[in-house]
Amino acid sequence: MTEVVRSACPLNCPDSCAFLVEKTQQGLRVYGDRENPITRGFICAKGRALAERVFSRDRLRFPQLRAGASWKRISWDEVYELLAREIRQTLAETGPRGILHHFDYGHNGVLRALDRRFFQALGGATEPRGSMCWGAGYRAQEIDFGAVRSSLWQDLVRAGLIILWGRDPAVTNIHLLPVLREARRQGAKLIVINPVRVRSAAFADAYFRVHPGTDGALALGLAHIILDRGWQDKDFVEAHVEGFSDFAVRVKDFPPAKVSALTGMRVEDIHSLAELIRQEKPVSFVLGYGLQRYTHGGNTVRAIDALAALTGNVGRPGAGVHFAHAYHKGKLNSLSLPPEDWQSRTFPHALLAQGLRQADPPVRMAFVTRSNPLAQQPDSLLWREAWQGIRFKVVLDTVMTETAKQSDLVLPVTTVFEEEDLIATSWSPFLQYAGKVLEPQGEAKPEPLLFTELARGLGLGRYFPFTASEWLEYVLEPLAQQGVTLGRLKEGPLRAPYIPEVAWEDCHFATPSGKVELFSEVARKESGDPVANFTGERSGVPDGDGSELEEETAEFPFYLLTPHPAAGIHSQFMEGKELRVYIHPSLAARFRLSPGDMVLVSTAGGQLRAPVAVSEAIHPGSVVIPEGAGGSFGSYSPRQCCHSGGRRGRGDGGKSADQRQGVRFGREHILL
């Protein structure tokens, strides 16, 4: 009889699927758990790719040390001896800050956080700060509500209006689609707001195109109309909103005509959208991350939060702002060491390359876990320069990534099916056990075991006293009295008992005032403005045939958008996928480009060459390059940024560097 093992998807994806896994003669058979109310028995291409990777010919199976232009296989004993020597040398030369630990969320397993514990045991390290993904919006919601909370997806069926704002679940969040369909069957209207006519627009009641980076202006303009017409929820505002009068003054600066000029939306469409928000209550705003990956992206989310609060669409069934949730924080035992025992040096993610080049003391050694910075960090060329200046570089991964290729030591680690872990994400309400299905391929090691053995070799074994199962029991210990134990999780996913169905239903907000704060002294301190604002300008972005473009006055007049593809997530599973540059037919005609023509896309931070594809769905003032494809680019920059958005956000305290992207075209050349 075939054994079925329960597992879960470790990818940084909203769906967080529950897996059932069978080991067969042909490999692994992975399918969705029908009993899980989110997964519903089906999984996406990325989930299937996880299983295919286990036995892939590209799989790393043995430790490899650089030997000139090639690699040589070494033993794990040699690995630990080499790493201990390099670590001790670096600590003697520079102290712990001379070690860079670059990590992200390529794997969401709870035990993967033991990598940070290792470097904390050394006294700290140099680390990235904030997030390349959601940091600006995350901080915005902390400022507005005091914490990041979202209602359960199932609550959307009680909405009267659902606005997918910068979100495309048809590509990036497919398990949300059945919920949206059910909501529509029960009478909800579905609206899509996006610079690109994304796939989800095909089944929406209306699609509104906005110029890239102008979502904040639209939110403020909608608030202007609502206040001008007296449509606000006066009772909710009086009881639960702080700073209403300051916000009301701010939105006076965003009348419909001005917002139309900024966003490219027609005045009548802005009015009709405001009318829908008034009429079709309750309203759920389901946000994507691209809309806060621009200059002042935190302000964009603050403006949408304010719009929701103004109309009473917070803390009520069917209403709310769905961005992410941080319910797990403080509810599970942390794997980090006490903060007084270590002190790391940090640089914002988007400015990490600059920070490394200027660091004092300098970084002499680097460890990369759960990430692929040479393919995913901004300023790719600068990153490569900084990377080459580091004496000894170590990468832990399952395949030879772009970063691994340019490192000194590459260590093979296990996939989710060759280890055990706990999956607790910032979207799903479920805690899920990922069981071990098969033994590791070759000499691949689970990351927790690797760092445990390395710590013991350095005399730090006291910080790593547990096996993987014991660590999981430790993490779950605070929930034992509520019936959430490792044994029960092995029987199937459990909803975390501290996650409510409706976020903020008690209206006890975690802000200093206890209310939704439209005016915030914290925001003033961090960004210079206590109230949500939009400070961008029109900048001649074309919305028709490109005739508004003035090449003589704008070196970079177009926006680069890098949305997530369906087949991969960031650079994972995108090896060998063909890179394409998507443009609107008006730009193709203007610059006499035909599908398949090779073009060079350049930004201030790098460039790449790829064939053109033409689509009506693309915003006429944008160039779209789905992230992750293309493999190695040699001297070219793999991507300006791994995320949607023409301006690159820092993801640090809601602030960002102004990095407007644009393009100048010729038949064989695009300057972006």
Buried (B, 14 or more C-beta within 10 A) or exposed (E): EEEBBBBBBBBBBBBBBBBBBBBEEEBBBBBBBEEBBBBBEBBBEBBBBBBBBBEBEEBBEBBBBBEEEEBEEBEBEEBBEBBBEBBEBBBEEBBBBBBBBBBBBBBBBBBBBBBBBBBBBBBBBBBBBBBBBBBBBBBBBBBBBBBBBBBBBBBBBBBBBBBBBBBBBBBBBBBBEBBBEEBBEEEBBBBBBBBBBBBBBEEBBBBBBBBBBBBBBBBBBBBBBBBBEEBBBEEBBEEBBBBBEEBBEBBEEBBBEBBBBBBBBEBEBBBBBBBBBBEBBBBBBBBBBBBBBBBBBBBBBBBBBBBBBBBBBBBBBBBBBBBBBBBBEEBBBEBEBEEEEBEBBBBBBBBBBBBBBEBEBBBBBBBBBBBBBBBBBBBBBBBBEBBEEBBBBBBBBBBBBBBBEBBBBBBBBBBBBBBBBBBBBBBBBBBBBBBBBBEBBEBBBBBBBBBBBBBBBBEBBEBBEBEBEEBBBBBBBBBEEEEBBBEBBEEBBBBBBBBBEBBBBEBEBEBEBEBBBBBBEBBEEBBEBBBBBBEBEBBBBBBEBBEBBEEEEBEBBBBBBBBBBBBBBBBBBBBEBEBBBBBBBBBBEBBEBEEEBBBBBBBBBBBBBBBBBBBEBBBBBBBBBBBBBBBEBEEBBBBBBBBBBBBBBBBBBBBBBEBBBBBBBEEEBBBB
